[in-house]
Amino acid sequence: MSYVIAEPCVDVMDKACTDECPVDCIYEGGRKLYIRPDECIDCSACEPVCPVDAIYFEQDLPSEWVGYASANVDFFGGNRTPNNEAPFVATVPPRTVSPPRREAPPPVWVSVARLGRRLLR
């Protein structure tokens, strides 16, 4: 099992997760990002930085998005459309409204700096 990027990433592809991934196992398709299961080390570093809450541990995927686990298998198995997309994702209608974004948590050093200032007061 590994992490899966689900529907909120389709037509968004923020890529904050790619910057955070320590093993570079996140790849770009035509309309969304994909996590390569055999490279993912299940560190969960990508999950909290995703601004649209699209990343889930495979067994925790909401039932309406379980098809995205199969899309990962297809994408990395070479079953792609001419637009470099898994067939399942190619059938998803284009997004007309962006999903709600959440602010990424501040880096750890910011939190430590804030704590230090509070302690010095």
N, C-alpha and C positions, 0 to 999 in steps of 0.2 A: 504494500500500500504506500501511497505517497500523496502529495497535495495535488489538487486539481483546480484549475481556473475555470469558473463557471460563467453563466450568462451575463452578469453585470459588466464583464470585460469586453463583450462583443461591441465593436465599433467605438470603443473608448481607448484601450491600450495605453494607460497612463505610464507604465514602465517603471514606476517607483520600485516595484518588486525585483526587477532585474538588477537594479543598483544594490539591493540589499542581499541578494542570493550569494552565499559564499562559494558555491560550486558552479555557478553559471549554468544552471539546468533549465532556465526559462528561455523559450524560443518564440520568435514572432511568426505568426501565420498571416493570412491576408486580412483578417478582421479581429483577431484576438491573440492573446499570448497562450502558450502551452508549457506545462512543466513535464520534462522528460522523466518518467517514473523510475527508470533504471539508473538515473544520475542523482535524483533527489535524495538527500540524506535526512529528510524529515526534521529539519532543524526549526522550522516554523518562522524563520526570519522574514519571509515574504508576507506572511499573513497579516500582521498588524500594520504594515505600511501601505497596504492596498487601499486607496481612497474610496473605492466603490464596493468594498466587502465582497470581492469575487473569489477569494481563495479559501478553499476548504480542504480539510483532511478527507480523503476519498470516502471513508465510511461515514462521515458527517455531512455529506452533500445533502441539501434539501431534496425531497423526493421529486420535485419538478425539474431538477437539474441533474439527475443521475446520468442522463445521456452525454454529459460532458466528460465523464470518465471514459466512455467508449470513444468519444471524439479524440481524446488523448492517444488511445491505442491506435486508432486509425491514422492520426497525424504522424506519429513516429513509426508506424508500420509501413508508411509510404502510400497509404490510401488517401490521396489528396485530390482536390479539384484543380483545374488549371490556374485558379487564383491562389494557390498555396493554402488551401483551407481544408479542414476535415469536412466530409460530406454532411454530417449532422449540423455543423455550424453554418454551412452554406445555405441551409434551408431556413435559418432564423431570419425573420424579416428585418430589414435595416432599421436601426434605431433612429427615432425622430426626436426623442427627448433624452438628454443625458441622465443617467441614474444619479440619485443623490450622492454627494461626496461627503466624506468625513475627513476631518483634518488629521493628518498623520501625527502620531505621537512625537514629541520633541526628542532629539537625540539624547542619549544618556548623559553626555557631558553637560547639556543644558540643565537637566534636572539636578545634577550634582552641583553645578555652579549656583543655581537658585537656592539649594539647600545650604550651601556654604555661606551665602549672603545672609540667610535667615539666622544661622547659628552665630554669625558675627555681630548681629544687632543686639 
